[in-house]
């Protein structure tokens, strides 16, 4: 599972740096560009929601932290796109992510880790 994200982010960063303004690219892009951004939102949101837990290490750190953080940066950039369906896709992930962070914080504070 981890190898998929590592390979994907490596390939993606080679063609689309994480600093790219995806909102502008979406607004000014072709139909194919818009479809790419939409599918990127769907892939990253679904993958991270389903498999981010596999990057957690027993000591509380994160395996392949650079790749996980870069994938989150891409999702932040996609979240800035002005499209209702993309917004819903990103919102679903960020809602899940915030819930998991909250639950981890509560577990840490109560010593249930």
Biopython code that builds the backbone (N, CA, C, O; Angstrom):
import numpy as np
from Bio.PDB.StructureBuilder import StructureBuilder

atoms = [
    (1, "UNK", "N", (0.809, -1.188, 0.000)),
    (1, "UNK", "CA", (0.000, 0.000, 0.000)),
    (1, "UNK", "C", (0.859, 1.262, 0.000)),
    (1, "UNK", "O", (0.549, 2.232, -0.691)),
    (2, "UNK", "N", (1.930, 1.243, 0.772)),
    (2, "UNK", "CA", (2.785, 2.425, 0.838)),
    (2, "UNK", "C", (3.488, 2.681, -0.484)),
    (2, "UNK", "O", (3.662, 3.831, -0.887)),
    (3, "UNK", "N", (3.890, 1.618, -1.158)),
    (3, "UNK", "CA", (4.622, 1.768, -2.422)),
    (3, "UNK", "C", (3.788, 2.486, -3.469)),
    (3, "UNK", "O", (4.326, 3.240, -4.279)),
    (4, "UNK", "N", (2.492, 2.261, -3.460)),
    (4, "UNK", "CA", (1.616, 2.925, -4.426)),
    (4, "UNK", "C", (1.686, 4.436, -4.261)),
    (4, "UNK", "O", (1.846, 5.159, -5.244)),
    (5, "UNK", "N", (1.568, 4.915, -3.040)),
    (5, "UNK", "CA", (1.622, 6.355, -2.801)),
    (5, "UNK", "C", (2.998, 6.911, -3.126)),
    (5, "UNK", "O", (3.103, 7.976, -3.735)),
    (6, "UNK", "N", (4.051, 6.211, -2.733)),
    (6, "UNK", "CA", (5.404, 6.682, -3.010)),
    (6, "UNK", "C", (5.635, 6.824, -4.508)),
    (6, "UNK", "O", (6.148, 7.844, -4.968)),
    (7, "UNK", "N", (5.262, 5.810, -5.260)),
    (7, "UNK", "CA", (5.440, 5.862, -6.717)),
    (7, "UNK", "C", (4.550, 6.918, -7.355)),
    (7, "UNK", "O", (4.976, 7.626, -8.267)),
    (8, "UNK", "N", (3.327, 7.024, -6.880)),
    (8, "UNK", "CA", (2.405, 8.006, -7.448)),
    (8, "UNK", "C", (2.904, 9.423, -7.214)),
    (8, "UNK", "O", (2.959, 10.220, -8.150)),
    (9, "UNK", "N", (3.267, 9.749, -5.978)),
    (9, "UNK", "CA", (3.721, 11.109, -5.653)),
    (9, "UNK", "C", (5.023, 11.424, -6.381)),
    (9, "UNK", "O", (5.219, 12.551, -6.837)),
    (10, "UNK", "N", (5.911, 10.444, -6.495)),
    (10, "UNK", "CA", (7.155, 10.652, -7.242)),
    (10, "UNK", "C", (6.854, 10.987, -8.698)),
    (10, "UNK", "O", (7.424, 11.930, -9.248)),
    (11, "UNK", "N", (5.973, 10.229, -9.318)),
    (11, "UNK", "CA", (5.609, 10.481, -10.718)),
    (11, "UNK", "C", (4.865, 11.801, -10.868)),
    (11, "UNK", "O", (5.145, 12.573, -11.785)),
    (12, "UNK", "N", (3.915, 12.063, -9.970)),
    (12, "UNK", "CA", (3.120, 13.279, -10.050)),
    (12, "UNK", "C", (3.990, 14.520, -9.897)),
    (12, "UNK", "O", (3.826, 15.488, -10.640)),
    (13, "UNK", "N", (4.909, 14.498, -8.944)),
    (13, "UNK", "CA", (5.759, 15.673, -8.726)),
    (13, "UNK", "C", (6.693, 15.923, -9.907)),
    (13, "UNK", "O", (7.162, 17.044, -10.104)),
    (14, "UNK", "N", (6.962, 14.881, -10.691)),
    (14, "UNK", "CA", (7.772, 15.053, -11.890)),
    (14, "UNK", "C", (7.046, 15.784, -13.007)),
    (14, "UNK", "O", (7.673, 16.429, -13.847)),
    (15, "UNK", "N", (5.718, 15.681, -13.014)),
    (15, "UNK", "CA", (4.955, 16.358, -14.073)),
    (15, "UNK", "C", (4.169, 17.569, -13.572)),
    (15, "UNK", "O", (3.797, 18.445, -14.352)),
    (16, "UNK", "N", (3.922, 17.608, -12.258)),
    (16, "UNK", "CA", (3.122, 18.685, -11.684)),
    (16, "UNK", "C", (3.648, 18.994, -10.288)),
    (16, "UNK", "O", (3.267, 18.328, -9.325)),
    (17, "UNK", "N", (4.518, 19.993, -10.165)),
    (17, "UNK", "CA", (5.065, 20.309, -8.837)),
    (17, "UNK", "C", (3.955, 20.634, -7.840)),
    (17, "UNK", "O", (2.919, 21.182, -8.217)),
    (18, "UNK", "N", (4.170, 20.298, -6.579)),
    (18, "UNK", "CA", (3.146, 20.532, -5.564)),
    (18, "UNK", "C", (2.877, 22.016, -5.331)),
    (18, "UNK", "O", (1.879, 22.373, -4.706)),
    (19, "UNK", "N", (3.750, 22.875, -5.824)),
    (19, "UNK", "CA", (3.552, 24.317, -5.694)),
    (19, "UNK", "C", (2.642, 24.880, -6.784)),
    (19, "UNK", "O", (2.327, 26.069, -6.764)),
    (20, "UNK", "N", (2.222, 24.056, -7.721)),
    (20, "UNK", "CA", (1.370, 24.502, -8.822)),
    (20, "UNK", "C", (0.047, 25.047, -8.290)),
    (20, "UNK", "O", (-0.562, 24.464, -7.393)),
    (21, "UNK", "N", (-0.380, 26.159, -8.847)),
    (21, "UNK", "CA", (-1.668, 26.742, -8.492)),
    (21, "UNK", "C", (-2.747, 25.966, -9.244)),
    (21, "UNK", "O", (-3.069, 26.292, -10.387)),
    (22, "UNK", "N", (-3.299, 24.950, -8.608)),
    (22, "UNK", "CA", (-4.289, 24.102, -9.269)),
    (22, "UNK", "C", (-5.609, 24.820, -9.511)),
    (22, "UNK", "O", (-6.337, 24.482, -10.443)),
    (23, "UNK", "N", (-5.919, 25.799, -8.686)),
    (23, "UNK", "CA", (-7.141, 26.581, -8.924)),
    (23, "UNK", "C", (-7.062, 27.295, -10.262)),
    (23, "UNK", "O", (-8.002, 27.256, -11.055)),
    (24, "UNK", "N", (-5.944, 27.942, -10.504)),
    (24, "UNK", "CA", (-5.761, 28.660, -11.774)),
    (24, "UNK", "C", (-5.661, 27.681, -12.935)),
    (24, "UNK", "O", (-6.224, 27.914, -14.005)),
    (25, "UNK", "N", (-4.947, 26.592, -12.718)),
    (25, "UNK", "CA", (-4.822, 25.579, -13.767)),
    (25, "UNK", "C", (-6.191, 25.013, -14.121)),
    (25, "UNK", "O", (-6.469, 24.745, -15.290)),
    (26, "UNK", "N", (-7.040, 24.831, -13.127)),
    (26, "UNK", "CA", (-8.389, 24.310, -13.367)),
    (26, "UNK", "C", (-9.231, 25.331, -14.130)),
    (26, "UNK", "O", (-9.941, 24.981, -15.072)),
    (27, "UNK", "N", (-9.146, 26.596, -13.716)),
    (27, "UNK", "CA", (-9.931, 27.657, -14.360)),
    (27, "UNK", "C", (-9.508, 27.874, -15.808)),
    (27, "UNK", "O", (-10.353, 28.065, -16.683)),
    (28, "UNK", "N", (-8.209, 27.847, -16.061)),
    (28, "UNK", "CA", (-7.677, 28.154, -17.389)),
    (28, "UNK", "C", (-7.445, 26.919, -18.249)),
    (28, "UNK", "O", (-7.144, 27.039, -19.436)),
    (29, "UNK", "N", (-7.582, 25.737, -17.665)),
    (29, "UNK", "CA", (-7.214, 24.509, -18.354)),
    (29, "UNK", "C", (-8.274, 23.990, -19.310)),
    (29, "UNK", "O", (-9.410, 24.464, -19.352)),
    (30, "UNK", "N", (-7.859, 23.014, -20.058)),
    (30, "UNK", "CA", (-8.757, 22.342, -20.990)),
    (30, "UNK", "C", (-9.687, 21.407, -20.217)),
    (30, "UNK", "O", (-9.559, 21.257, -19.002)),
    (31, "UNK", "N", (-10.611, 20.791, -20.922)),
    (31, "UNK", "CA", (-11.489, 19.810, -20.285)),
    (31, "UNK", "C", (-10.687, 18.663, -19.691)),
    (31, "UNK", "O", (-11.027, 18.150, -18.625)),
    (32, "UNK", "N", (-9.617, 18.258, -20.381)),
    (32, "UNK", "CA", (-8.767, 17.174, -19.884)),
    (32, "UNK", "C", (-8.048, 17.584, -18.608)),
    (32, "UNK", "O", (-7.894, 16.775, -17.693)),
    (33, "UNK", "N", (-7.605, 18.842, -18.542)),
    (33, "UNK", "CA", (-6.946, 19.341, -17.333)),
    (33, "UNK", "C", (-7.913, 19.335, -16.151)),
    (33, "UNK", "O", (-7.549, 18.942, -15.043)),
    (34, "UNK", "N", (-9.134, 19.771, -16.396)),
    (34, "UNK", "CA", (-10.154, 19.796, -15.342)),
    (34, "UNK", "C", (-10.484, 18.379, -14.877)),
    (34, "UNK", "O", (-10.649, 18.134, -13.682)),
    (35, "UNK", "N", (-10.577, 17.468, -15.810)),
    (35, "UNK", "CA", (-10.845, 16.073, -15.470)),
    (35, "UNK", "C", (-9.697, 15.489, -14.652)),
    (35, "UNK", "O", (-9.925, 14.727, -13.712)),
    (36, "UNK", "N", (-8.452, 15.850, -15.013)),
    (36, "UNK", "CA", (-7.286, 15.377, -14.270)),
    (36, "UNK", "C", (-7.345, 15.850, -12.818)),
    (36, "UNK", "O", (-7.113, 15.067, -11.897)),
    (37, "UNK", "N", (-7.653, 17.121, -12.617)),
    (37, "UNK", "CA", (-7.721, 17.671, -11.258)),
    (37, "UNK", "C", (-8.845, 16.997, -10.477)),
    (37, "UNK", "O", (-8.685, 16.680, -9.298)),
    (38, "UNK", "N", (-9.961, 16.782, -11.124)),
    (38, "UNK", "CA", (-11.086, 16.112, -10.479)),
    (38, "UNK", "C", (-10.719, 14.689, -10.061)),
    (38, "UNK", "O", (-11.034, 14.257, -8.952)),
    (39, "UNK", "N", (-10.064, 13.982, -10.944)),
    (39, "UNK", "CA", (-9.660, 12.607, -10.624)),
    (39, "UNK", "C", (-8.535, 12.570, -9.593)),
    (39, "UNK", "O", (-8.444, 11.631, -8.802)),
    (40, "UNK", "N", (-7.689, 13.582, -9.603)),
    (40, "UNK", "CA", (-6.638, 13.675, -8.585)),
    (40, "UNK", "C", (-7.270, 13.835, -7.206)),
    (40, "UNK", "O", (-6.834, 13.203, -6.244)),
    (41, "UNK", "N", (-8.289, 14.673, -7.109)),
    (41, "UNK", "CA", (-9.001, 14.856, -5.842)),
    (41, "UNK", "C", (-9.621, 13.542, -5.386)),
    (41, "UNK", "O", (-9.519, 13.174, -4.216)),
    (42, "UNK", "N", (-10.253, 12.849, -6.297)),
    (42, "UNK", "CA", (-10.901, 11.592, -5.961)),
    (42, "UNK", "C", (-9.888, 10.538, -5.522)),
    (42, "UNK", "O", (-10.100, 9.842, -4.529)),
    (43, "UNK", "N", (-8.788, 10.424, -6.266)),
    (43, "UNK", "CA", (-7.771, 9.428, -5.918)),
    (43, "UNK", "C", (-7.136, 9.726, -4.564)),
    (43, "UNK", "O", (-7.105, 8.864, -3.685)),
    (44, "UNK", "N", (-6.629, 10.947, -4.398)),
    (44, "UNK", "CA", (-5.938, 11.274, -3.149)),
    (44, "UNK", "C", (-6.882, 11.189, -1.949)),
    (44, "UNK", "O", (-6.520, 10.639, -0.909)),
    (45, "UNK", "N", (-8.078, 11.727, -2.093)),
    (45, "UNK", "CA", (-9.029, 11.678, -0.987)),
    (45, "UNK", "C", (-9.378, 10.259, -0.587)),
    (45, "UNK", "O", (-9.394, 9.927, 0.598)),
    (46, "UNK", "N", (-9.658, 9.421, -1.574)),
    (46, "UNK", "CA", (-10.028, 8.033, -1.299)),
    (46, "UNK", "C", (-8.852, 7.244, -0.756)),
    (46, "UNK", "O", (-8.994, 6.509, 0.221)),
    (47, "UNK", "N", (-7.687, 7.392, -1.382)),
    (47, "UNK", "CA", (-6.506, 6.650, -0.936)),
    (47, "UNK", "C", (-6.131, 7.024, 0.494)),
    (47, "UNK", "O", (-5.951, 6.152, 1.344)),
    (48, "UNK", "N", (-6.016, 8.317, 0.752)),
    (48, "UNK", "CA", (-5.586, 8.749, 2.080)),
    (48, "UNK", "C", (-6.616, 8.388, 3.148)),
    (48, "UNK", "O", (-6.250, 8.013, 4.262)),
    (49, "UNK", "N", (-7.880, 8.497, 2.818)),
    (49, "UNK", "CA", (-8.920, 8.132, 3.774)),
    (49, "UNK", "C", (-8.842, 6.647, 4.114)),
    (49, "UNK", "O", (-9.060, 6.252, 5.260)),
    (50, "UNK", "N", (-8.536, 5.844, 3.130)),
    (50, "UNK", "CA", (-8.527, 4.396, 3.332)),
    (50, "UNK", "C", (-7.213, 3.852, 3.874)),
    (50, "UNK", "O", (-7.216, 2.897, 4.649)),
    (51, "UNK", "N", (-6.090, 4.444, 3.479)),
    (51, "UNK", "CA", (-4.804, 3.812, 3.758)),
    (51, "UNK", "C", (-3.813, 4.640, 4.567)),
    (51, "UNK", "O", (-2.701, 4.176, 4.819)),
    (52, "UNK", "N", (-4.176, 5.834, 4.974)),
    (52, "UNK", "CA", (-3.248, 6.656, 5.750)),
    (52, "UNK", "C", (-2.849, 5.968, 7.046)),
    (52, "UNK", "O", (-1.732, 6.152, 7.528)),
    (53, "UNK", "N", (-3.739, 5.187, 7.605)),
    (53, "UNK", "CA", (-3.456, 4.473, 8.849)),
    (53, "UNK", "C", (-2.267, 3.520, 8.702)),
    (53, "UNK", "O", (-1.579, 3.243, 9.684)),
    (54, "UNK", "N", (-2.019, 3.021, 7.507)),
    (54, "UNK", "CA", (-0.903, 2.097, 7.285)),
    (54, "UNK", "C", (0.461, 2.787, 7.337)),
    (54, "UNK", "O", (1.494, 2.120, 7.306)),
    (55, "UNK", "N", (0.467, 4.113, 7.415)),
    (55, "UNK", "CA", (1.719, 4.859, 7.505)),
    (55, "UNK", "C", (2.089, 5.171, 8.952)),
    (55, "UNK", "O", (3.193, 5.642, 9.225)),
    (56, "UNK", "N", (1.171, 4.910, 9.875)),
    (56, "UNK", "CA", (1.448, 5.131, 11.300)),
    (56, "UNK", "C", (2.418, 4.080, 11.806)),
    (56, "UNK", "O", (2.261, 2.889, 11.538)),
    (57, "UNK", "N", (3.418, 4.534, 12.538)),
    (57, "UNK", "CA", (4.397, 3.629, 13.142)),
    (57, "UNK", "C", (4.097, 3.475, 14.634)),
    (57, "UNK", "O", (3.478, 4.356, 15.232)),
    (58, "UNK", "N", (4.527, 2.372, 15.236)),
    (58, "UNK", "CA", (4.245, 2.127, 16.664)),
    (58, "UNK", "C", (4.746, 3.232, 17.599)),
    (58, "UNK", "O", (4.167, 3.456, 18.662)),
    (59, "UNK", "N", (5.808, 3.914, 17.210)),
    (59, "UNK", "CA", (6.348, 4.969, 18.081)),
    (59, "UNK", "C", (5.625, 6.304, 17.920)),
    (59, "UNK", "O", (6.023, 7.304, 18.517)),
    (60, "UNK", "N", (4.568, 6.318, 17.117)),
    (60, "UNK", "CA", (3.793, 7.543, 16.921)),
    (60, "UNK", "C", (4.257, 8.382, 15.750)),
    (60, "UNK", "O", (3.629, 9.390, 15.424)),
    (61, "UNK", "N", (5.342, 7.987, 15.113)),
    (61, "UNK", "CA", (5.812, 8.740, 13.950)),
    (61, "UNK", "C", (5.119, 8.232, 12.689)),
    (61, "UNK", "O", (4.244, 7.368, 12.741)),
    (62, "UNK", "N", (5.527, 8.780, 11.581)),
    (62, "UNK", "CA", (4.884, 8.486, 10.309)),
    (62, "UNK", "C", (5.905, 7.920, 9.333)),
    (62, "UNK", "O", (6.956, 8.520, 9.107)),
    (63, "UNK", "N", (5.596, 6.770, 8.761)),
    (63, "UNK", "CA", (6.466, 6.179, 7.743)),
    (63, "UNK", "C", (6.354, 7.012, 6.467)),
    (63, "UNK", "O", (5.260, 7.437, 6.093)),
    (64, "UNK", "N", (7.467, 7.241, 5.812)),
    (64, "UNK", "CA", (7.497, 7.985, 4.550)),
    (64, "UNK", "C", (6.803, 9.349, 4.703)),
    (64, "UNK", "O", (5.989, 9.751, 3.872)),
    (65, "UNK", "N", (7.145, 10.022, 5.765)),
    (65, "UNK", "CA", (6.488, 11.281, 6.116)),
    (65, "UNK", "C", (6.502, 12.289, 4.972)),
    (65, "UNK", "O", (5.503, 12.968, 4.733)),
    (66, "UNK", "N", (7.613, 12.390, 4.272)),
    (66, "UNK", "CA", (7.718, 13.366, 3.177)),
    (66, "UNK", "C", (6.647, 13.128, 2.120)),
    (66, "UNK", "O", (6.049, 14.079, 1.616)),
    (67, "UNK", "N", (6.405, 11.874, 1.784)),
    (67, "UNK", "CA", (5.424, 11.544, 0.747)),
    (67, "UNK", "C", (3.991, 11.779, 1.237)),
    (67, "UNK", "O", (3.139, 12.246, 0.481)),
    (68, "UNK", "N", (3.738, 11.460, 2.481)),
    (68, "UNK", "CA", (2.407, 11.693, 3.044)),
    (68, "UNK", "C", (2.129, 13.190, 3.086)),
    (68, "UNK", "O", (1.053, 13.637, 2.687)),
    (69, "UNK", "N", (3.096, 13.964, 3.567)),
    (69, "UNK", "CA", (2.909, 15.413, 3.627)),
    (69, "UNK", "C", (2.739, 16.020, 2.242)),
    (69, "UNK", "O", (1.919, 16.920, 2.058)),
    (70, "UNK", "N", (3.498, 15.544, 1.275)),
    (70, "UNK", "CA", (3.359, 16.059, -0.086)),
    (70, "UNK", "C", (1.991, 15.720, -0.663)),
    (70, "UNK", "O", (1.398, 16.537, -1.369)),
    (71, "UNK", "N", (1.485, 14.531, -0.373)),
    (71, "UNK", "CA", (0.154, 14.172, -0.861)),
    (71, "UNK", "C", (-0.914, 15.067, -0.213)),
    (71, "UNK", "O", (-1.894, 15.433, -0.862)),
    (72, "UNK", "N", (-0.722, 15.414, 1.060)),
    (72, "UNK", "CA", (-1.650, 16.332, 1.720)),
    (72, "UNK", "C", (-1.558, 17.731, 1.121)),
    (72, "UNK", "O", (-2.571, 18.422, 1.003)),
    (73, "UNK", "N", (-0.356, 18.154, 0.741)),
    (73, "UNK", "CA", (-0.197, 19.455, 0.081)),
    (73, "UNK", "C", (-0.941, 19.462, -1.250)),
    (73, "UNK", "O", (-1.626, 20.433, -1.572)),
    (74, "UNK", "N", (-0.811, 18.389, -2.021)),
    (74, "UNK", "CA", (-1.567, 18.294, -3.275)),
    (74, "UNK", "C", (-3.065, 18.395, -2.996)),
    (74, "UNK", "O", (-3.783, 19.079, -3.725)),
    (75, "UNK", "N", (-3.532, 17.734, -1.970)),
    (75, "UNK", "CA", (-4.957, 17.770, -1.660)),
    (75, "UNK", "C", (-5.386, 19.165, -1.192)),
    (75, "UNK", "O", (-6.509, 19.590, -1.464)),
    (76, "UNK", "N", (-4.517, 19.862, -0.506)),
    (76, "UNK", "CA", (-4.810, 21.255, -0.140)),
    (76, "UNK", "C", (-4.961, 22.089, -1.405)),
    (76, "UNK", "O", (-5.907, 22.867, -1.530)),
    (77, "UNK", "N", (-4.036, 21.931, -2.338)),
    (77, "UNK", "CA", (-4.099, 22.677, -3.606)),
    (77, "UNK", "C", (-5.389, 22.350, -4.372)),
    (77, "UNK", "O", (-6.029, 23.241, -4.930)),
    (78, "UNK", "N", (-5.756, 21.082, -4.392)),
    (78, "UNK", "CA", (-6.989, 20.672, -5.081)),
    (78, "UNK", "C", (-8.202, 21.257, -4.360)),
    (78, "UNK", "O", (-9.186, 21.625, -5.001)),
    (79, "UNK", "N", (-8.138, 21.343, -3.037)),
    (79, "UNK", "CA", (-9.254, 21.883, -2.259)),
    (79, "UNK", "C", (-9.548, 23.339, -2.593)),
    (79, "UNK", "O", (-10.654, 23.818, -2.341)),
    (80, "UNK", "N", (-8.589, 24.039, -3.147)),
    (80, "UNK", "CA", (-8.764, 25.443, -3.503)),
    (80, "UNK", "C", (-9.529, 25.631, -4.813)),
    (80, "UNK", "O", (-9.927, 26.751, -5.136)),
    (81, "UNK", "N", (-9.738, 24.562, -5.565)),
    (81, "UNK", "CA", (-10.418, 24.635, -6.861)),
    (81, "UNK", "C", (-11.893, 24.973, -6.643)),
    (81, "UNK", "O", (-12.540, 24.436, -5.743)),
    (82, "UNK", "N", (-12.403, 25.856, -7.468)),
    (82, "UNK", "CA", (-13.788, 26.307, -7.362)),
    (82, "UNK", "C", (-14.701, 25.407, -8.200)),
    (82, "UNK", "O", (-15.101, 25.757, -9.310)),
    (83, "UNK", "N", (-15.017, 24.238, -7.634)),
    (83, "UNK", "CA", (-15.905, 23.286, -8.290)),
    (83, "UNK", "C", (-16.647, 22.535, -7.192)),
    (83, "UNK", "O", (-16.026, 22.036, -6.253)),
    (84, "UNK", "N", (-17.956, 22.454, -7.302)),
    (84, "UNK", "CA", (-18.760, 21.865, -6.227)),
    (84, "UNK", "C", (-18.449, 20.394, -5.979)),
    (84, "UNK", "O", (-18.367, 19.976, -4.824)),
    (85, "UNK", "N", (-18.277, 19.607, -7.024)),
    (85, "UNK", "CA", (-18.004, 18.181, -6.850)),
    (85, "UNK", "C", (-16.614, 17.949, -6.252)),
    (85, "UNK", "O", (-16.439, 17.087, -5.390)),
    (86, "UNK", "N", (-15.647, 18.709, -6.706)),
    (86, "UNK", "CA", (-14.301, 18.597, -6.140)),
    (86, "UNK", "C", (-14.324, 19.030, -4.677)),
    (86, "UNK", "O", (-13.671, 18.420, -3.830)),
    (87, "UNK", "N", (-15.078, 20.080, -4.390)),
    (87, "UNK", "CA", (-15.213, 20.542, -3.011)),
    (87, "UNK", "C", (-15.789, 19.436, -2.123)),
    (87, "UNK", "O", (-15.290, 19.199, -1.022)),
    (88, "UNK", "N", (-16.828, 18.765, -2.595)),
    (88, "UNK", "CA", (-17.447, 17.686, -1.817)),
    (88, "UNK", "C", (-16.468, 16.539, -1.577)),
    (88, "UNK", "O", (-16.409, 15.979, -0.482)),
    (89, "UNK", "N", (-15.708, 16.199, -2.604)),
    (89, "UNK", "CA", (-14.720, 15.126, -2.483)),
    (89, "UNK", "C", (-13.675, 15.488, -1.438)),
    (89, "UNK", "O", (-13.347, 14.680, -0.568)),
    (90, "UNK", "N", (-13.159, 16.697, -1.528)),
    (90, "UNK", "CA", (-12.132, 17.139, -0.579)),
    (90, "UNK", "C", (-12.708, 17.284, 0.827)),
    (90, "UNK", "O", (-12.064, 16.914, 1.809)),
    (91, "UNK", "N", (-13.905, 17.816, 0.917)),
    (91, "UNK", "CA", (-14.540, 17.996, 2.228)),
    (91, "UNK", "C", (-14.720, 16.662, 2.940)),
    (91, "UNK", "O", (-14.522, 16.570, 4.151)),
    (92, "UNK", "N", (-15.091, 15.636, 2.195)),
    (92, "UNK", "CA", (-15.254, 14.312, 2.792)),
    (92, "UNK", "C", (-13.939, 13.823, 3.401)),
    (92, "UNK", "O", (-13.920, 13.283, 4.507)),
    (93, "UNK", "N", (-12.826, 14.021, 2.658)),
    (93, "UNK", "CA", (-11.538, 13.606, 3.206)),
    (93, "UNK", "C", (-11.167, 14.450, 4.421)),
    (93, "UNK", "O", (-10.809, 13.898, 5.461)),
    (94, "UNK", "N", (-11.244, 15.777, 4.311)),
    (94, "UNK", "CA", (-10.802, 16.639, 5.413)),
    (94, "UNK", "C", (-11.650, 16.411, 6.661)),
    (94, "UNK", "O", (-11.142, 16.516, 7.778)),
    (95, "UNK", "N", (-12.914, 16.106, 6.488)),
    (95, "UNK", "CA", (-13.761, 15.785, 7.629)),
    (95, "UNK", "C", (-13.277, 14.508, 8.312)),
    (95, "UNK", "O", (-13.163, 14.458, 9.537)),
    (96, "UNK", "N", (-12.998, 13.491, 7.525)),
    (96, "UNK", "CA", (-12.483, 12.223, 8.058)),
    (96, "UNK", "C", (-11.126, 12.444, 8.737)),
    (96, "UNK", "O", (-10.883, 11.924, 9.826)),
    (97, "UNK", "N", (-10.259, 13.203, 8.102)),
    (97, "UNK", "CA", (-8.911, 13.469, 8.621)),
    (97, "UNK", "C", (-8.991, 14.200, 9.967)),
    (97, "UNK", "O", (-8.288, 13.849, 10.914)),
    (98, "UNK", "N", (-9.851, 15.213, 10.040)),
    (98, "UNK", "CA", (-9.999, 15.971, 11.289)),
    (98, "UNK", "C", (-10.534, 15.074, 12.407)),
    (98, "UNK", "O", (-10.094, 15.173, 13.552)),
    (99, "UNK", "N", (-11.484, 14.200, 12.072)),
    (99, "UNK", "CA", (-12.033, 13.272, 13.060)),
    (99, "UNK", "C", (-10.951, 12.335, 13.580)),
    (99, "UNK", "O", (-10.871, 12.089, 14.784)),
    (100, "UNK", "N", (-10.116, 11.809, 12.683)),
    (100, "UNK", "CA", (-9.042, 10.903, 13.091)),
    (100, "UNK", "C", (-8.013, 11.626, 13.964)),
    (100, "UNK", "O", (-7.523, 11.059, 14.940)),
    (101, "UNK", "N", (-7.686, 12.870, 13.619)),
    (101, "UNK", "CA", (-6.760, 13.648, 14.447)),
    (101, "UNK", "C", (-7.338, 13.884, 15.839)),
    (101, "UNK", "O", (-6.633, 13.764, 16.841)),
    (102, "UNK", "N", (-8.614, 14.218, 15.893)),
    (102, "UNK", "CA", (-9.271, 14.438, 17.184)),
    (102, "UNK", "C", (-9.251, 13.159, 18.021)),
    (102, "UNK", "O", (-8.900, 13.187, 19.201)),
    (103, "UNK", "N", (-9.627, 12.045, 17.405)),
    (103, "UNK", "CA", (-9.646, 10.771, 18.133)),
    (103, "UNK", "C", (-8.254, 10.382, 18.625)),
    (103, "UNK", "O", (-8.113, 9.852, 19.727)),
    (104, "UNK", "N", (-7.236, 10.639, 17.823)),
    (104, "UNK", "CA", (-5.865, 10.340, 18.238)),
    (104, "UNK", "C", (-5.451, 11.227, 19.407)),
    (104, "UNK", "O", (-4.778, 10.770, 20.331)),
    (105, "UNK", "N", (-5.852, 12.485, 19.367)),
    (105, "UNK", "CA", (-5.525, 13.408, 20.455)),
    (105, "UNK", "C", (-6.208, 12.980, 21.755)),
    (105, "UNK", "O", (-5.585, 12.991, 22.817)),
    (106, "UNK", "N", (-7.476, 12.608, 21.674)),
    (106, "UNK", "CA", (-8.209, 12.151, 22.858)),
    (106, "UNK", "C", (-7.570, 10.882, 23.411)),
    (106, "UNK", "O", (-7.394, 10.749, 24.622)),
    (107, "UNK", "N", (-7.223, 9.954, 22.529)),
    (107, "UNK", "CA", (-6.592, 8.704, 22.977)),
    (107, "UNK", "C", (-5.258, 8.992, 23.642)),
    (107, "UNK", "O", (-4.922, 8.357, 24.642)),
    (108, "UNK", "N", (-4.497, 9.929, 23.115)),
    (108, "UNK", "CA", (-3.201, 10.281, 23.695)),
    (108, "UNK", "C", (-3.386, 10.901, 25.083)),
    (108, "UNK", "O", (-2.696, 10.538, 26.036)),
    (109, "UNK", "N", (-4.325, 11.837, 25.176)),
    (109, "UNK", "CA", (-4.530, 12.524, 26.452)),
    (109, "UNK", "C", (-5.087, 11.614, 27.542)),
    (109, "UNK", "O", (-4.839, 11.843, 28.726)),
    (110, "UNK", "N", (-5.829, 10.596, 27.157)),
    (110, "UNK", "CA", (-6.395, 9.689, 28.135)),
    (110, "UNK", "C", (-5.507, 8.461, 28.347)),
    (110, "UNK", "O", (-5.835, 7.580, 29.142)),
    (111, "UNK", "N", (-4.387, 8.412, 27.633)),
    (111, "UNK", "CA", (-3.440, 7.308, 27.805)),
    (111, "UNK", "C", (-3.885, 6.006, 27.194)),
    (111, "UNK", "O", (-3.442, 4.941, 27.625)),
    (112, "UNK", "N", (-4.757, 6.061, 26.190)),
    (112, "UNK", "CA", (-5.242, 4.833, 25.565)),
    (112, "UNK", "C", (-4.516, 4.514, 24.278)),
    (112, "UNK", "O", (-5.071, 3.837, 23.413)),
    (113, "UNK", "N", (-3.317, 4.972, 24.130)),
    (113, "UNK", "CA", (-2.541, 4.660, 22.933)),
    (113, "UNK", "C", (-1.877, 3.328, 23.015)),
    (113, "UNK", "O", (-1.187, 2.924, 22.080)),
]
sb = StructureBuilder()
sb.init_structure("model")
sb.init_model(0)
sb.init_chain("A")
sb.init_seg("    ")
for serial, (resi, resn, name, xyz) in enumerate(atoms, 1):
    if name == "N":
        sb.init_residue(resn, " ", resi, " ")
    sb.init_atom(name, np.array(xyz, "f"), 0.0, 1.0, " ", f" {name:<3s}", serial, name[0])
structure = sb.get_structure()
